[in-house]
Amino acid sequence: MSDELREESAAPAGPEDAVPEAVLVERAQDGDDTAFEILLTRHQDVVYRIALRILRDPGDARDAAQEALITAWRKLPELRDPAAFGPWLKRIAGRRALNLLRSRAETEPIDEQAAPDPRDAGPDAEALAGDLRGALMQALAGLPPGQRTCWVLREMEGWGYEEIAEVVDATPTAVRGRIHRARTHLVKALAPWR
């Protein structure tokens, strides 16, 4: 995502903000670059947030978000329901981040010693760990990529089981199982914080 797009999203609301999203999608499908730029401005932050929560690395998240937006541009003509643009784009972002996470997991094992253990940490290390949120992020890092992605999309993004199932190429029942296993792991990992 370019700095120019971030600056535009911080700009005061203009008349293009009043244009319904479905209309913008239809215009973008007809080749209107400005309409697609407005759609990007509206959705780039959530696309980045999804990627960041799955990948936990700002650089990788920026790459995944940018690739998701490029994919959306290329595949926009295939979108049949213009009103479904937001969920469709989120699924693309989730898939892209998960694919990157899977490829990274195959080549880079997670370093379990990277973050200090909050139970053993002194004041300096506790500040570094960043309280319970830091402990949660550390516990999430210990999850397999599929479980982490399912949990993040359900608990942090509020997605439904069917939406998550599309992203991770599984059934809704399998997604429920992954989320259950992730919750069990997180409860054990965060027990010292009770």
N, C-alpha and C positions, 0 to 999 in steps of 0.2 A: 504494500500500500504506500502510495507516495505521500510525501509531506503536503503536496498541493491539495490532495483529496482530504487530508485531515484538516487543513486550514479552511477548506470550503465547508466542511461539516460544522465548523465552529462559527461560521458566518451567520448573520441574522437570517431569520426565515424569509424566504422570498416567495413569489407567486408559484414557483415550481413545487414548493412544499405542499400546496393545496391540491395538487393534481393527484387523483387516486392512483394507487400503485398499479392496479390492473391496466389502467390507461397507459402508464409509463411503460409497462411490460409490452403491451401491444405496439407502442411506438418504437421501442427498442427492437422488437422482432421485425419491424418494417425497415430497420437500418438507421434509426435515429440515435446517433451516438450521445447526444445531450441527454436524452431520456435514460439511457443506460448509466451515464455518469451520475445522474440524480439517484438512481436505484443503488448504485455503489455507495454513494454518500450516506444513504439511509441505512445500509446493511453492513458496511465494512467493519464497524466496531464489533458487532455481534459475531461476524465470521472470524475475526481475529481472536475474540474471547473464547470461542469454542476451540479453536486450534491451540491456543495457549493452555487452556485447561487440560486438554488431552496430552499435549506434548511437553508442557512444563519448561519450555525453552523459548524465550522471546524471538530469537533469530529463526528457529525452525517454525515457530508459529506464524511469523511474518511470511516466510516462504510458502507455507501451506495455505495461508489465507490468500496470498497473491495467486497461487496456482488454482485455488478454488474459484476465484473471481474470473480468471482467464477461462477456466472450464465452463463457467456459467455463460460467459459471452459466446463461446463457441457453440454451446448446446442450447442456447436460448430459443432458437427456432423450433426445437423439438418440444418445448414446454407447451402442453395443450391447454392448460387452465391458467390464464394470467393471474388469477386471484391466488394461486398456490405458489407464487414466486418465493415468498419468504421461507416457508418450510422446505421447498425444493433447494434453495440456496444453502440452507443450514445442513441439509443432508449431504450436499456436495462438500461442504466444509468439513463435516464430520468424517466423511469417507477419506478425503485427502489427508487429514491429520492422522487418521488411523493407519492408512497405508504408509505414511512416513514413519509413524511410531513402530509399526511392524518391521519395516526395513531397517530402522535404527536398532531395534531390539535384536535382530539377527546378527548385527555386526558389532554392537556395543553392549556388553553386559552391564546391568545396573550396578553401580558401586554402592553397596549398602553402607559403607563407612563414610560416604561423602558428607552427610549431615550429622551433626552431633546428636547423641541420644538425649532427649529432653529429661530423662530420669536422672542422668549422671551429670548434667550440665551445671556449671557454675553461673554466676550472674552474667558474665561476658558471653558465654556460650548460649545462655537462654535468650539473650537479646538477639544473637545471631540466628537462632532457631526460629524466632518470631512467634512465640507463644503457641497456642493450640493450632493455629492455621499452619504454622511450620510443621508441627507434628503430623497434621493431617496430610500435608503434601508429601512428607516422608513416607507415611503409611501408604499413600496412593502409589508412590514409586515402587513399592514392594508388590503391587498387584500385577498379574499378567496383563498385557496390553488390552485384550478383549474385555476383561472384567473392569479395568480402569475406565475404558471408553464407555461401556454401558453405564457404570455408576455415575460418571461425570455428566453424561447426557441426560440421565434420569434425575439425579439429585441436584445438580448445579444448573442445568439448563431447562429442566422441567419437561423434557420430551416424553412422549408416550412410548409404550413398548413396541408398537408397530413401526413407529418412525425409527427407533433405534435398531430394530430388526433389519430394516432396509439398509441402514448404514453399515452394519457389521455382517451382513449376509447370513443371518440366522433366523430362527423362528422366534416369535414373541415369547414362547415358553422357554427357549434357550436363553433369551435375554433376561427373563425373570430369574433363572437359575444363576446366571453370571452375577447379577446384581445381588442376589442373596449371598453368594460366596464372597463377594466383595465386602458386603456389610459385615459378615462374620469376621473377616480378616481385620477390617477397620475397628470393630468393637474391641477385639483383642489387642490390636496395636495401640489403641488410644486408652486402654484401661488405666494407665498411670495418671491420666489427666482427670480422672473422676474424683 
